[in-house]
Amino acid sequence: MLTIPARTFRTRTDQRAEEIVRDLLERAGIRVGGDEPHDIQVHDGRFYARVLAEGSLGLGESYMDGWWDAESVDAFMDLVIRARLDKQVRQSPQAIANSLRARVVNMQRGRRVFEVGEQHYDVGNDLYEEMLDKRLLYTCGYWPDGVTDLDAAQEAKLDLVCQKVGLTQGMRVLDLGCGWGGFAQYAAERYGAEVVGYTISREQAALARKRCEGLPVTIHMDDYRKARGSFDAVISIGLMEHVGPKNYRAYMGLVDRCLKEGGVAFVHTIAGNRSRDHLDPWFDRYIFPNAVIPSVARLGTALEVDFVLEDLHNIGPHYEPTLLAWHERFERAYRERDDLRERYGERFYRMWRFYLLASAAAFRARYLQLFQIVFTRVGTPQPAARVS
């Protein structure tokens, strides 16, 4: 019986992994060592086996570790997504584990609720102040004709939200997932509204209170489930991704409890083209722990019985320019500020860069959408919800 030495076996295995990965990439129009912006340059031969074994987690982590580069990471990821290369490799152990865990455990309750705040939103206000617009809005902007910069796109988004809920002087608004208070500040200053906001980020809450000082705005650092009171409008801009499918009905129950008769509810959320129970393993580990991208099907089911869907508006194409604007500002800050580079380091830089550019690619490929949903209680007269 012929025995192959372990070293030789590993070498042949690595060679086969490289052949498979190169073939998959070529199917997507990507060449290893090519000269197009979307082509990939591999710096460590272990990359191929890692990607085959770990899927998207291995792809993202190997980029963080400097094992590969592309002149345009977003163009590379756009082609990977469009070619559905994730379907061409077996599901990674981490993805299987996350799926099984999500079926058994409610990952968006209890202490887990605050993990995304501690890991992501509390990473440092200095970073977000450099990357985001002047109001610190960390959700999709709105880029109608004539809008060419991030500040204007985010103000256009805020005004779109205010118009969709019919905001007027003196209205009380519950802002679930209020972030750094950008909407609350805008609604109070421009429309004379009273706003109560909830965030699970300590850093966001502290800065939001400072930015909204002197305005009729109250900021709570707590789980959105703790919200109480009666409001003319209940909104969430970027919260639903952290609610989780096991909790959609309970979320709608909270809206029902807090919404006045004749009131309007509003959700602004990233959404996938199909229903899922867990997030991509790389994004779950490094960016948004315990998050789940909703689907319209599941949100629609959660609305049944108590609410009427008044308007469903897909502004997904507006997220790519938003993400690219964030990336441009992030890159500039990292180049110009020594303190940022020293504080966060090279691996964080590559992680954050991959996050922003892979996300932009997902919206460019229409793999992800951004829905604005207006809904009211059964029996409420139809509002003038849609603003084109």
C-alpha positions as CSV (number, residue, x, y, z in Angstrom):
1,M,0.0,0.0,0.0
2,L,1.4,3.4,-1.0
3,T,1.6,6.0,1.7
4,I,1.7,9.6,0.8
5,P,3.7,11.8,3.2
6,A,1.5,14.3,5.0
7,R,3.5,17.3,3.6
8,T,2.9,16.1,0.0
9,F,-0.8,15.5,0.7
10,R,-1.2,19.0,2.1
11,T,0.5,20.4,-0.9
12,R,-1.7,18.6,-3.3
13,T,-4.8,19.5,-1.3
14,D,-3.7,23.2,-1.5
15,Q,-3.1,22.9,-5.2
16,R,-6.6,21.5,-5.7
17,A,-8.1,24.2,-3.6
18,E,-6.4,26.8,-5.7
19,E,-7.7,25.2,-8.9
20,I,-11.2,25.2,-7.6
21,V,-11.2,28.8,-6.4
22,R,-9.5,30.1,-9.6
23,D,-12.2,28.3,-11.7
24,L,-15.0,29.7,-9.6
25,L,-13.6,33.2,-9.8
26,E,-13.1,32.9,-13.6
27,R,-16.8,32.0,-13.9
28,A,-17.6,35.4,-12.3
29,G,-15.2,37.2,-14.7
30,I,-12.4,37.6,-12.1
31,R,-8.8,36.6,-12.7
32,V,-6.2,35.9,-10.1
33,G,-3.3,38.3,-10.8
34,G,-5.2,40.1,-13.5
35,D,-5.0,43.8,-14.3
36,E,-8.7,44.8,-14.1
37,P,-9.9,46.7,-11.0
38,H,-12.1,43.8,-10.1
39,D,-9.3,41.2,-10.4
40,I,-7.7,39.7,-7.2
41,Q,-4.1,39.7,-6.2
42,V,-3.4,36.8,-3.8
43,H,-0.5,37.3,-1.4
44,D,-0.7,34.1,0.6
45,G,-1.3,30.7,-0.9
46,R,-3.4,29.6,2.1
47,F,-6.1,31.9,0.9
48,Y,-7.7,29.2,-1.4
49,A,-8.1,26.5,1.1
50,R,-9.4,29.0,3.7
51,V,-12.1,30.3,1.4
52,L,-13.2,26.8,0.4
53,A,-13.4,25.7,4.1
54,E,-14.9,28.9,5.6
55,G,-16.8,30.6,2.8
56,S,-17.6,34.3,3.3
57,L,-16.0,34.2,6.8
58,G,-12.7,33.0,5.3
59,L,-12.9,35.5,2.5
60,G,-13.4,38.5,4.8
61,E,-10.9,37.3,7.4
62,S,-8.2,36.6,4.8
63,Y,-8.7,40.2,3.5
64,M,-8.3,41.5,7.1
65,D,-5.1,39.5,7.4
66,G,-3.7,40.9,4.1
67,W,-3.8,37.6,2.2
68,W,-5.4,39.2,-0.9
69,D,-6.3,42.6,-2.4
70,A,-8.2,44.0,-5.3
71,E,-7.9,47.5,-6.7
72,S,-11.7,47.8,-6.4
73,V,-13.0,45.6,-3.6
74,D,-16.5,46.6,-4.3
75,A,-16.2,45.7,-8.0
76,F,-14.8,42.3,-7.0
77,M,-17.6,41.7,-4.5
78,D,-20.2,42.8,-7.0
79,L,-19.1,40.1,-9.4
80,V,-18.9,37.5,-6.7
81,I,-22.4,38.3,-5.6
82,R,-23.9,38.4,-9.1
83,A,-22.3,35.0,-9.9
84,R,-23.8,33.5,-6.7
85,L,-20.4,32.0,-5.9
86,D,-21.6,31.4,-2.3
87,K,-23.9,28.7,-3.8
88,Q,-20.9,27.0,-5.5
89,V,-19.1,26.1,-2.2
90,R,-20.4,24.0,0.7
91,Q,-21.8,25.9,3.7
92,S,-19.1,26.7,6.2
93,P,-19.3,25.2,9.7
94,Q,-19.8,28.6,11.2
95,A,-22.8,29.3,8.9
96,I,-24.3,26.0,9.9
97,A,-23.8,26.7,13.6
98,N,-25.3,30.1,13.3
99,S,-28.3,28.7,11.5
100,L,-28.9,26.0,14.1
101,R,-28.5,28.5,16.9
102,A,-30.9,30.9,15.4
103,R,-33.6,28.2,15.2
104,V,-33.3,27.4,18.9
105,V,-32.3,30.7,20.6
106,N,-33.9,34.1,20.4
107,M,-30.6,36.0,19.7
108,Q,-32.2,39.4,20.0
109,R,-33.3,39.3,23.6
110,G,-31.8,39.8,27.1
111,R,-28.1,40.7,27.4
112,R,-27.6,39.9,23.7
113,V,-29.5,43.1,22.8
114,F,-26.6,45.3,23.9
115,E,-23.8,43.4,22.2
116,V,-24.1,45.2,18.9
117,G,-24.0,48.5,20.8
118,E,-20.8,47.6,22.6
119,Q,-19.1,46.0,19.7
120,H,-20.1,48.3,16.8
121,Y,-21.9,51.5,17.8
122,D,-19.6,52.2,20.7
123,V,-16.4,51.7,18.7
124,G,-15.7,55.4,18.8
125,N,-17.6,58.6,18.1
126,D,-14.4,60.1,16.7
127,L,-14.6,57.5,13.9
128,Y,-18.2,58.1,13.1
129,E,-17.9,61.8,13.2
130,E,-15.3,61.6,10.5
131,M,-17.2,59.1,8.4
132,L,-20.8,60.2,8.6
133,D,-22.6,63.4,7.7
134,K,-22.9,66.4,10.0
135,R,-26.1,64.9,11.7
136,L,-24.4,61.5,12.2
137,L,-27.0,59.5,10.3
138,Y,-25.9,55.9,10.0
139,T,-28.6,54.7,7.5
140,C,-29.2,55.0,3.8
141,G,-29.4,58.6,2.5
142,Y,-31.8,59.8,-0.2
143,W,-30.2,61.1,-3.5
144,P,-32.9,62.7,-5.7
145,D,-31.9,64.7,-8.8
146,G,-29.7,67.6,-7.8
147,V,-28.4,66.1,-4.5
148,T,-24.7,65.4,-4.8
149,D,-23.2,65.4,-1.3
150,L,-23.8,63.3,1.8
151,D,-25.1,66.0,4.0
152,A,-27.8,67.0,1.5
153,A,-28.7,63.3,0.9
154,Q,-29.2,62.7,4.6
155,E,-31.3,65.8,5.1
156,A,-33.4,64.8,2.1
157,K,-33.9,61.4,3.8
158,L,-35.0,63.0,7.0
159,D,-37.4,65.3,5.3
160,L,-38.8,62.3,3.3
161,V,-39.5,60.5,6.6
162,C,-41.1,63.5,8.2
163,Q,-43.4,64.0,5.2
164,K,-44.4,60.3,5.1
165,V,-45.5,60.4,8.7
166,G,-47.2,63.8,8.2
167,L,-45.1,65.5,10.9
168,T,-46.4,68.8,12.1
169,Q,-45.8,71.2,15.0
170,G,-46.5,69.6,18.5
171,M,-46.6,66.0,17.4
172,R,-45.1,63.4,19.7
173,V,-42.8,60.9,18.0
174,L,-41.3,57.7,19.4
175,D,-37.9,57.1,17.7
176,L,-36.9,53.4,18.2
177,G,-33.2,53.0,17.5
178,C,-32.5,56.8,17.5
179,G,-28.7,56.5,17.1
180,W,-26.9,59.8,17.7
181,G,-30.2,61.7,17.6
182,G,-30.1,62.9,14.0
183,F,-33.7,62.4,13.3
184,A,-34.8,63.6,16.7
185,Q,-32.8,66.8,16.4
186,Y,-34.1,67.5,12.9
187,A,-37.7,66.8,13.7
188,A,-37.6,69.1,16.8
189,E,-35.7,71.9,15.0
190,R,-37.5,71.9,11.6
191,Y,-41.0,70.7,12.6
192,G,-41.4,71.5,16.3
193,A,-42.0,67.9,17.2
194,E,-41.4,66.3,20.6
195,V,-39.3,63.2,20.3
196,V,-38.5,60.3,22.6
197,G,-35.6,58.2,21.4
198,Y,-34.2,54.8,22.4
199,T,-30.7,53.4,21.7
200,I,-28.7,50.5,23.1
201,S,-25.4,52.4,22.6
202,R,-23.9,54.2,25.5
203,E,-21.8,56.4,23.2
204,Q,-24.7,57.2,21.0
205,A,-26.9,58.1,23.9
206,A,-24.4,60.5,25.5
207,L,-23.7,62.3,22.3
208,A,-27.3,62.4,21.2
209,R,-28.3,64.1,24.5
210,K,-25.5,66.7,24.0
211,R,-26.5,67.4,20.4
212,C,-30.2,67.7,21.3
213,E,-29.7,69.9,24.4
214,G,-32.4,72.6,24.7
215,L,-34.8,70.7,22.4
216,P,-37.9,68.8,23.3
217,V,-36.0,65.5,22.9
218,T,-35.6,62.7,25.5
219,I,-33.0,60.0,24.9
220,H,-33.0,56.7,26.7
221,M,-30.1,54.2,26.7
222,D,-32.2,51.1,26.9
223,D,-33.9,48.2,24.9
224,Y,-36.6,49.5,22.6
225,R,-39.0,47.1,24.3
226,K,-39.0,49.4,27.3
227,A,-40.7,52.2,25.4
228,R,-43.9,53.5,27.0
229,G,-46.3,56.3,26.3
230,S,-48.7,57.6,23.6
231,F,-47.4,59.0,20.3
232,D,-48.7,60.4,17.1
233,A,-46.0,58.6,15.2
234,V,-43.8,55.6,15.9
235,I,-40.7,55.3,13.7
236,S,-37.6,53.2,13.4
237,I,-34.8,54.1,11.0
238,G,-32.3,51.2,10.9
239,L,-33.6,49.3,14.0
240,M,-35.4,46.4,12.3
241,E,-32.2,44.7,11.3
242,H,-31.6,44.1,15.0
243,V,-35.1,43.0,16.0
244,G,-34.9,39.5,14.7
245,P,-37.7,37.4,13.1
246,K,-38.7,35.8,16.4
247,N,-39.6,39.3,17.6
248,Y,-41.3,41.0,14.7
249,R,-44.8,40.4,16.0
250,A,-43.8,41.7,19.4
251,Y,-42.4,44.8,17.8
252,M,-45.7,45.4,16.1
253,G,-47.4,44.9,19.4
254,L,-45.3,47.6,20.9
255,V,-46.2,49.9,18.1
256,D,-49.9,49.2,18.6
257,R,-49.6,50.0,22.3
258,C,-47.7,53.2,21.8
259,L,-49.5,54.6,18.7
260,K,-52.4,57.1,19.3
261,E,-55.6,56.6,17.4
262,G,-55.1,57.9,13.9
263,G,-51.4,57.7,14.3
264,V,-48.8,56.6,11.6
265,A,-46.0,54.1,12.0
266,F,-42.9,54.0,9.9
267,V,-40.0,51.5,9.3
268,H,-36.8,52.2,7.4
269,T,-34.9,48.9,7.0
270,I,-32.4,47.0,4.9
271,A,-34.2,43.9,3.5
272,G,-33.1,40.7,1.7
273,N,-34.7,39.2,-1.3
274,R,-35.5,36.0,0.7
275,S,-36.2,35.2,4.3
276,R,-33.2,34.3,6.5
277,D,-32.8,33.4,10.2
278,H,-29.2,34.7,10.6
279,L,-26.7,37.1,9.2
280,D,-23.7,36.3,7.0
281,P,-21.0,34.8,9.3
282,W,-18.4,37.5,8.7
283,F,-20.8,40.3,9.3
284,D,-22.2,38.6,12.4
285,R,-18.7,38.1,13.9
286,Y,-17.2,41.5,13.1
287,I,-19.8,44.1,12.3
288,F,-23.4,43.5,13.5
289,P,-23.6,40.6,16.0
290,N,-27.0,38.9,16.3
291,A,-28.5,40.9,13.4
292,V,-30.8,39.4,10.9
293,I,-31.7,41.1,7.5
294,P,-35.6,41.1,7.3
295,S,-37.6,40.2,4.3
296,V,-40.8,41.8,3.1
297,A,-42.6,38.5,3.5
298,R,-41.9,38.2,7.2
299,L,-42.5,41.9,7.9
300,G,-45.8,41.6,6.0
301,T,-46.8,38.6,8.1
302,A,-46.0,40.6,11.3
303,L,-48.3,43.4,10.1
304,E,-51.3,41.1,9.6
305,V,-54.5,41.6,11.6
306,D,-53.6,44.8,13.4
307,F,-52.2,47.1,10.7
308,V,-52.7,48.3,7.1
309,L,-49.7,48.6,4.9
310,E,-50.1,52.0,3.4
311,D,-46.9,52.4,1.4
312,L,-43.8,50.3,0.5
313,H,-41.0,52.3,-1.1
314,N,-37.7,50.7,-2.2
315,I,-34.9,53.2,-2.1
316,G,-32.2,50.5,-2.2
317,P,-30.3,52.0,-5.1
318,H,-29.6,55.1,-2.9
319,Y,-27.6,53.0,-0.4
320,E,-24.6,52.4,-2.8
321,P,-23.8,56.1,-3.1
322,T,-24.3,56.5,0.7
323,L,-21.8,53.7,1.5
324,L,-19.3,54.9,-1.0
325,A,-19.5,58.4,0.5
326,W,-18.9,56.9,3.9
327,H,-15.9,54.9,2.5
328,E,-14.4,58.0,0.9
329,R,-14.6,60.0,4.2
330,F,-13.3,57.0,6.2
331,E,-10.3,56.6,3.9
332,R,-9.5,60.3,4.0
333,A,-9.7,60.4,7.8
334,Y,-7.4,57.3,8.1
335,R,-4.9,59.0,5.8
336,E,-4.9,62.3,7.5
337,R,-5.3,61.5,11.2
338,D,-2.3,59.7,12.8
339,D,-4.4,59.2,16.0
340,L,-7.0,57.2,14.2
341,R,-4.5,54.9,12.6
342,E,-2.7,54.5,15.9
343,R,-5.9,53.8,17.9
344,Y,-7.6,51.4,15.4
345,G,-4.7,49.8,13.6
346,E,-4.3,48.2,10.2
347,R,-6.5,45.1,10.7
348,F,-9.4,47.3,11.8
349,Y,-8.8,49.5,8.8
350,R,-9.0,46.5,6.4
351,M,-12.1,45.1,8.3
352,W,-13.9,48.4,8.1
353,R,-13.0,48.9,4.4
354,F,-14.2,45.4,3.5
355,Y,-17.4,46.1,5.4
356,L,-18.2,49.3,3.6
357,L,-17.2,48.2,0.1
358,A,-18.8,44.7,0.3
359,S,-22.0,46.3,1.5
360,A,-21.9,48.8,-1.4
361,A,-21.5,45.8,-3.8
362,A,-24.5,44.0,-2.3
363,F,-26.8,47.0,-3.0
364,R,-25.2,47.5,-6.5
365,A,-25.9,43.9,-7.3
366,R,-29.5,44.3,-6.0
367,Y,-28.8,41.5,-3.5
368,L,-30.0,43.9,-0.7
369,Q,-32.9,46.4,-0.7
370,L,-33.8,49.3,1.5
371,F,-37.5,49.6,2.2
372,Q,-39.4,52.4,3.8
373,I,-42.7,51.1,5.1
374,V,-45.7,53.2,6.2
375,F,-48.5,51.5,8.1
376,T,-51.5,52.4,10.2
377,R,-54.0,50.6,12.4
378,V,-57.0,49.0,10.9
379,G,-59.7,51.7,10.7
380,T,-57.4,54.7,10.3
381,P,-58.1,56.9,7.3
382,Q,-55.4,56.5,4.7
383,P,-52.6,59.1,5.2
384,A,-50.8,60.9,2.4
385,A,-47.9,58.5,2.8
386,R,-46.0,58.3,-0.4
387,V,-43.7,61.2,-1.4
388,S,-42.0,60.7,-4.8
